[in-house]
Amino acid sequence: MEHVIEMLNITKEFPGVKANDNVTLQIKRGEIHALLGENGAGKSTLMSILFGLYQPDNGIIKVNGETVKISNPNDANDLGIGMVHQHFKLVHNFTVAENIVLGQEETKKGLLHLDEAIEKILYLSNRYKLKVNPNSYIQDISVGMQQRVEILKMLYRDAEILIFDEPTAVLTPQEIEELMKIMKEFAAEGKSIILITHKLNEIKNVADRCTVLRKGRGIGTVNVDDVSLETMAEMMVGRKVTFKVNKKAPRMGDEVFRVENLYLQSANSERMQLNNINFNVRRGEIVCIAGIEGNGQTELIKTITGLTPHKKGKLFLEGKEITHYSIRKKTMAGIGHIPEDRHKHGLVLDYNLAENLILQTYFEPQFQKFGFLKFSSIYTNARALIEEYDIRCGKGPYSIVRSMSGGNQQKAIIAREMDREPDLLIAVQPTRGLDVGAIEYIHKQLLSHRDNGKAVLLVSLELDEVMNVSDRILVMYEGELVANVLPEETNENELGLYMAGSKRGEVHVS
């Protein structure tokens, strides 16, 4: 059988947006097939159709040569199709085993019977070197381990066609390497893998063929070995993309922000989440905090922005102590914040775009009078920002933010925060899960902010971003700063050693 999956002439429309426009995708047995496209190109929609979460408006799906109707994920499972979603679908207070059997539980006299299931899970875990403990609770294991649980969920259901949606967005470099090995092993066994991604290096490392989508349409399918990264990037965004960050030498000025002797104790234990943190950021400088996820970066930013109260340590902005300012007062004093979780802390998903663009400023005279919102000003402001920051949305300022792609949601936050021209812009993983075009755009925005004499505090897990964008790198390990280095005086290997805790440098505040 030549193709195990054929999606022929698939069309899917949502109000104001044609997510898939006559797309054809054909997957061979035993291949790793990448699905590449910008945010909002229609990749996840196409895979949601294959997994039964959406129904196509037009087109047919064939599995092993036979036309099928996939009405829901159970139909997909029955056809041997499994999917690991970008945002994992796990119950945090269940064990690994309970999550894996969910929907296929065996009971005896009304009681959950897990013995055989655990045996099968252990067999699969050992066979594919996944190293997962079936009795661990999801809330107690790392993000990389949670992803392995999602993979085991597919294998437990005997899936032969495995869909991975942006699987490396939340993994460390070492975990990514492990995942690639696992994928290659699956393919060698004859399983077919569809990899949704916009990380071109990963496609080069692991995929056999690649289908490119742009604005909902199929642009073409290529053999990965036959094309360059530049060609794939151009197919994806419709223009040439520069992979090198063009950055002028920094013109540093006075100190804008300083953290002094900051400590934060864990709410549940004696452990210190932040241990004697000291650093500063100057005008015209991008300082990047690097580290493996879970080493205190999130807690540090929440403490600085006021989302988490702390007992010991001081914060200074422009020489003025702001330690006990409220969140709004910090914002108005000149701090902009692009948060790590754009859905939880960055946007109100069921508000429209215009409303989201004034979340930090709705109380200012420009947008309200005597407590009543001035809607004409709010929508004029939104149209200007949509134009300036190239935010793509079906209904302009009236677009509900939930309906927008991840990249355009991120652009909305950047537009809102940068429009206020804050003295200190805190950007936490601003390019996570974004395509090369959006990444290039966001890097340019961060650099222009720095070149306008402002300070940028960047938190990133992507080592190439850390090396290319920052003027100075701080590395965090287990709640402490273990390095303060210049990108031109280090390399990814040395940074990796700092991040793993096997090397420690002197950290001085300049």
C-alpha positions in Angstrom: 0.0 0.0 0.0 1.6 3.3 -1.1 -0.2 5.7 1.2 -1.6 4.9 4.7 -3.3 8.3 4.9 -4.7 10.4 2.1 -6.5 13.7 2.8 -7.8 14.8 -0.6 -9.0 18.4 -1.4 -9.9 19.2 2.2 -11.6 22.5 2.8 -12.6 23.9 6.2 -14.0 27.3 6.9 -14.6 29.2 10.1 -16.4 32.6 10.3 -14.2 35.0 8.4 -11.4 32.5 7.9 -10.7 29.8 5.4 -8.5 27.6 7.6 -7.9 24.9 4.9 -8.5 25.7 1.2 -8.5 22.6 -1.0 -5.5 20.9 0.8 -4.2 17.5 -0.2 -1.8 15.5 2.1 -0.5 12.0 1.4 1.5 10.0 4.0 3.5 6.9 3.2 3.9 3.9 5.6 7.0 4.2 7.7 7.8 7.8 6.9 8.2 10.9 9.1 6.2 13.5 7.2 6.6 17.1 8.4 3.7 19.6 8.1 5.3 23.0 7.9 3.6 26.4 8.0 3.4 29.8 9.7 1.1 30.2 12.7 -2.5 30.3 11.3 -1.5 28.5 8.1 -4.0 25.7 8.9 -1.7 22.9 10.1 -3.5 22.2 13.4 -6.9 22.5 11.8 -6.0 19.9 9.1 -4.7 17.5 11.8 -7.8 18.1 14.0 -9.9 17.0 11.0 -7.8 13.8 10.7 -8.2 13.2 14.4 -12.0 13.7 14.3 -12.1 17.0 16.3 -13.4 18.9 13.3 -15.4 17.8 10.2 -14.3 19.0 6.8 -16.7 21.1 4.7 -15.3 19.4 1.5 -12.9 16.6 0.6 -12.4 13.0 1.6 -10.1 11.0 3.9 -8.7 7.6 3.0 -7.0 5.3 5.5 -5.1 2.3 3.8 -6.9 3.1 0.5 -10.4 3.1 1.9 -12.6 6.2 2.3 -13.5 6.8 5.9 -15.6 9.2 8.0 -13.9 10.3 11.2 -16.6 11.8 13.4 -14.7 11.9 16.7 -11.3 10.9 18.3 -12.6 7.4 19.1 -13.2 6.8 15.4 -9.6 8.0 14.8 -8.3 5.6 17.6 -10.2 2.7 16.0 -8.4 3.5 12.7 -5.0 3.5 14.4 -4.6 7.2 14.5 -3.2 8.9 17.6 -2.3 12.5 18.4 -0.1 14.3 20.9 -1.6 17.8 21.2 0.5 20.9 21.7 -1.2 21.6 25.0 -1.3 18.1 26.7 -4.6 16.6 27.5 -3.8 15.1 30.9 -5.6 15.0 34.3 -3.0 16.4 36.8 -4.2 14.7 39.9 -4.4 11.2 38.2 -1.5 8.9 37.9 0.3 8.1 34.6 -1.5 4.8 34.3 -4.9 6.3 35.0 -4.3 8.9 32.3 -3.2 6.3 29.8 -6.2 4.1 30.2 -8.8 6.9 30.4 -11.7 6.0 28.1 -10.5 2.4 27.9 -10.6 1.4 31.6 -11.0 -2.2 32.6 -13.2 -2.7 35.7 -14.0 -5.7 37.8 -17.2 -5.5 39.9 -17.3 -1.7 39.4 -13.7 -1.2 40.6 -10.9 0.1 38.4 -8.5 -2.7 37.5 -5.1 -1.5 36.5 -2.7 -4.5 36.9 -2.8 -5.6 33.2 -2.7 -2.0 32.0 0.4 -1.3 34.1 2.1 -4.4 32.7 1.4 -3.2 29.2 2.6 0.4 30.0 5.8 -0.9 31.5 6.4 -3.1 28.5 5.9 -0.2 26.0 7.9 2.2 28.2 10.9 -0.2 28.3 10.6 -1.2 24.6 10.8 2.5 23.5 13.1 3.6 26.3 10.6 6.1 27.6 11.5 5.6 31.2 8.0 6.4 32.6 6.8 5.3 36.0 3.1 4.3 35.7 2.4 5.2 39.4 3.7 8.8 39.3 1.2 11.6 39.5 1.1 13.9 36.4 1.5 17.0 38.7 4.8 15.6 40.0 6.6 14.9 36.7 8.3 17.3 34.3 6.8 18.6 31.1 9.1 16.3 29.0 7.9 13.3 31.0 4.2 14.4 30.5 4.8 14.4 26.8 6.1 10.8 27.0 2.8 9.9 28.8 0.9 11.3 25.8 3.1 9.2 23.5 2.3 6.1 25.6 -1.4 6.9 25.4 -1.1 6.5 21.6 1.0 3.3 21.8 -1.4 1.8 24.4 -4.2 2.2 21.9 -2.0 0.5 19.2 -1.8 3.6 17.0 0.1 3.1 13.7 -0.3 6.7 12.5 1.1 9.1 15.1 0.5 12.9 14.9 2.8 15.2 16.9 1.6 18.8 17.2 4.6 21.1 17.9 6.1 18.4 20.2 9.3 20.3 21.0 7.9 23.7 22.0 8.2 22.9 25.7 11.3 20.6 25.8 14.9 21.1 26.7 17.6 20.5 24.0 18.4 17.1 25.5 14.7 16.1 25.6 14.3 17.1 22.0 17.2 14.9 21.0 15.6 11.9 22.9 12.3 12.5 21.2 13.9 12.5 17.7 15.5 9.2 18.5 12.1 7.8 19.6 10.4 9.1 16.4 13.1 7.5 14.2 12.6 4.2 16.0 8.8 4.3 15.4 9.3 5.0 11.7 11.8 2.1 11.4 9.1 -0.2 12.8 6.7 0.9 10.1 4.7 3.4 12.0 3.9 6.6 10.1 4.5 10.0 11.8 3.1 13.4 11.0 5.1 16.1 12.6 3.5 19.6 12.8 6.3 22.1 13.4 7.9 25.3 12.1 11.4 24.5 13.4 13.3 23.9 10.2 16.3 22.3 11.8 14.2 19.6 13.4 12.6 18.9 10.0 16.1 18.5 8.5 17.2 16.2 11.3 14.2 13.8 11.4 11.8 14.1 8.5 11.7 12.3 5.1 9.2 14.5 3.3 7.6 17.9 4.1 4.3 19.4 3.0 4.1 23.2 3.3 0.9 25.1 4.0 0.6 28.9 3.6 -2.6 30.8 4.5 -4.6 27.7 4.4 -3.4 26.4 1.0 -1.0 23.6 0.1 2.2 25.1 -1.4 3.9 21.8 -2.2 5.5 18.6 -0.9 9.3 18.2 -1.0 11.9 15.6 -0.1 13.7 17.1 2.8 17.2 16.0 1.7 16.7 17.8 -1.6 15.9 21.3 -0.3 17.8 23.9 1.8 16.5 25.5 5.0 16.2 28.8 3.1 14.0 27.2 0.4 11.6 25.7 3.0 11.5 29.0 4.9 10.6 30.8 1.7 7.9 28.3 0.8 6.5 28.8 4.3 6.3 32.6 4.5 6.3 33.5 0.8 9.5 35.6 0.9 13.2 35.3 1.8 13.9 35.0 5.5 17.1 35.9 7.2 18.2 33.5 9.9 20.9 35.7 11.2 19.8 38.4 13.6 21.1 41.7 12.2 22.1 43.5 15.4 24.1 46.7 15.8 26.6 47.0 18.6 24.8 48.1 21.8 25.0 51.7 22.9 24.6 51.2 26.6 23.5 53.9 29.0 22.5 54.3 32.6 21.1 51.5 34.7 17.3 51.2 34.3 16.5 48.3 36.5 18.2 46.5 39.4 17.3 43.5 41.6 19.0 43.3 45.0 19.2 40.2 47.3 16.0 38.7 46.1 14.8 35.5 47.9 11.5 33.6 47.5 10.5 30.6 49.5 8.4 27.8 48.1 4.8 27.9 49.4 4.8 24.1 50.1 8.3 23.5 51.6 11.5 25.0 53.1 13.1 25.1 49.6 14.1 28.5 48.2 12.7 29.0 44.8 14.9 32.1 44.4 18.2 32.4 46.3 20.0 35.7 46.6 19.3 37.0 43.1 21.3 40.2 42.1 21.5 41.7 38.6 20.8 44.9 36.6 19.8 45.9 33.1 20.9 49.1 31.4 19.5 51.3 28.7 20.3 50.0 25.2 20.9 46.5 26.5 19.1 43.1 26.1 19.9 40.9 29.1 18.8 37.3 28.7 18.0 34.9 31.4 18.7 31.4 30.1 18.1 28.0 31.8 16.2 24.8 31.6 12.5 25.2 32.4 11.7 25.0 36.1 14.8 26.5 37.5 13.2 29.7 38.9 12.8 31.8 35.8 9.0 31.9 36.0 9.1 32.7 39.8 11.7 35.5 39.2 9.5 37.2 36.6 6.3 36.8 38.6 8.1 38.4 41.6 9.4 41.3 39.5 6.1 42.0 37.9 4.2 41.7 41.2 2.2 38.5 40.4 3.9 36.7 43.3 4.6 38.5 46.6 8.0 38.1 48.2 9.4 38.9 51.6 13.1 39.6 51.1 14.8 41.7 48.4 14.5 45.0 46.6 13.6 46.1 43.1 14.6 49.5 41.7 13.4 51.2 38.4 15.3 54.3 37.3 16.9 54.4 40.8 13.5 54.5 42.6 12.5 51.6 44.8 9.4 49.9 43.4 9.5 46.7 45.5 6.0 47.1 47.0 4.3 48.8 44.1 1.0 47.3 42.9 1.0 45.6 39.4 -0.7 48.6 37.9 1.7 51.0 39.6 4.7 49.0 38.2 3.1 49.1 34.7 2.5 52.8 34.9 6.0 53.4 36.2 7.4 52.0 33.0 7.4 48.2 32.9 6.1 46.3 30.0 5.5 42.5 30.3 5.1 39.9 27.5 4.1 37.0 29.7 5.2 33.3 29.4 1.6 32.1 29.1 -0.2 34.3 26.7 -3.6 32.7 27.3 -3.5 32.8 31.1 -1.7 36.1 31.8 -1.6 37.9 28.4 -5.0 38.1 27.0 -8.7 37.8 27.8 -9.5 35.3 25.1 -13.2 36.0 24.8 -12.7 39.8 24.5 -12.2 41.2 21.0 -8.8 42.5 19.8 -9.5 46.1 20.4 -10.5 45.4 24.0 -7.3 43.4 24.6 -5.2 46.2 23.2 -6.2 48.6 26.0 -6.1 46.2 28.9 -3.2 48.2 30.4 -4.5 51.7 29.6 -8.4 51.6 29.5 -8.5 53.9 32.5 -6.5 56.7 30.9 -8.3 59.8 29.5 -7.6 58.7 25.9 -10.0 55.8 26.4 -12.5 56.8 29.1 -14.4 59.8 30.3 -16.2 59.8 33.7 -15.8 56.0 33.8 -17.4 55.4 30.4 -15.3 53.9 27.7 -14.7 55.9 24.5 -15.3 53.2 21.9 -14.4 55.3 18.9 -10.9 56.0 20.4 -10.5 52.3 21.4 -11.2 51.1 17.8 -9.1 53.8 16.2 -6.2 52.7 18.5 -6.7 49.1 17.5 -6.7 49.8 13.7 -3.5 51.7 14.1 -1.8 48.9 16.0 -3.1 46.2 13.7 -1.6 48.1 10.8 1.7 48.9 12.5 2.3 45.4 13.9 0.8 43.4 11.0 -1.7 41.6 13.2 -3.7 39.2 11.0 -7.3 38.7 12.1 -10.5 37.8 10.3 -12.6 40.7 11.6 -10.1 43.4 12.3 -10.5 45.0 15.8 -13.7 43.0 16.3 -12.0 39.6 16.0 -12.4 37.5 19.1 -8.9 36.9 20.3 -9.6 33.1 20.9 -10.1 32.7 17.2 -6.7 34.1 16.2 -3.6 32.1 15.6 -0.9 31.9 18.3 1.5 34.1 16.4 -1.1 36.8 15.9 -2.1 36.6 19.6 1.5 37.1 20.5 1.8 40.1 18.1 -1.2 41.7 19.8 0.5 41.4 23.2 3.7 42.9 21.8 1.8 45.7 20.1 0.0 46.6 23.4 3.2 46.4 25.5 5.6 48.2 23.2 3.1 50.9 22.2 3.5 52.3 25.7 7.3 52.5 25.2 8.2 51.1 28.6 11.6 51.8 30.0 11.9 48.1 30.9 10.4 45.5 28.6 10.2 42.0 30.1 9.8 39.4 27.4 9.3 35.8 28.6 9.7 33.3 25.8 8.3 35.7 23.3 8.8 33.4 20.3 7.7 30.1 21.9 5.7 28.1 19.4 6.1 30.7 16.6 7.3 30.2 13.0 10.4 31.7 11.5 8.6 34.7 10.0 7.0 35.6 13.3 10.3 35.0 15.2 12.2 37.2 12.8 9.6 39.9 13.3 9.7 39.7 17.1 13.5 39.8 17.3 13.4 43.0 15.2 10.9 44.5 17.6 13.0 43.7 20.7 16.2 45.1 19.0 14.4 48.3 17.9 13.2 48.8 21.5 16.8 48.4 22.7 18.1 50.7 20.0 15.6 53.3 21.1 17.5 53.5 24.4 15.2 51.2 26.4 16.1 48.1 28.5 15.0 44.6 27.6 14.9 41.6 30.0 14.5 38.5 27.9 13.8 35.0 29.3 14.3 32.2 26.7 14.8 28.5 26.6 16.0 28.6 22.9 19.8 28.6 22.9 20.1 30.1 19.4 17.8 32.9 20.5 19.8 33.4 23.6 23.1 33.6 21.7 21.8 35.8 18.8 19.6 38.3 20.5 21.2 39.1 23.9 23.9 41.5 24.8 24.5 39.7 28.1 23.5 36.3 29.3 22.6 35.3 32.9 22.1 31.6 33.5 19.7 30.3 36.2 20.0 26.9 37.9 17.9 25.8 40.8 16.8 29.3 41.7 20.3 30.8 41.6 22.2 32.8 39.0 25.2 30.7 38.1 26.7 32.7 35.2 26.9 36.2 33.8 28.6 36.0 30.4 28.8 37.8 27.1 27.5 35.9 24.0 30.7 36.5 22.1 32.7 34.9 24.9 30.8 31.7 25.3 29.1 29.0 23.2 26.1 26.7 23.4 28.1 23.9 24.9 29.4 26.0 27.8 25.9 27.4 28.4 24.5 23.9 28.4 27.0 23.0 31.2 25.9 26.1 33.3 22.2 25.2 32.6 22.7 21.6 33.8 24.4 22.8 37.0 27.8 21.2 36.2 29.6 24.5 35.9 29.4 27.7 37.9 30.8 31.2 37.2 31.2 34.4 39.1 28.1 36.6 38.9 28.8 40.3 39.5 26.4 43.1 39.0 28.1 45.6 36.8 
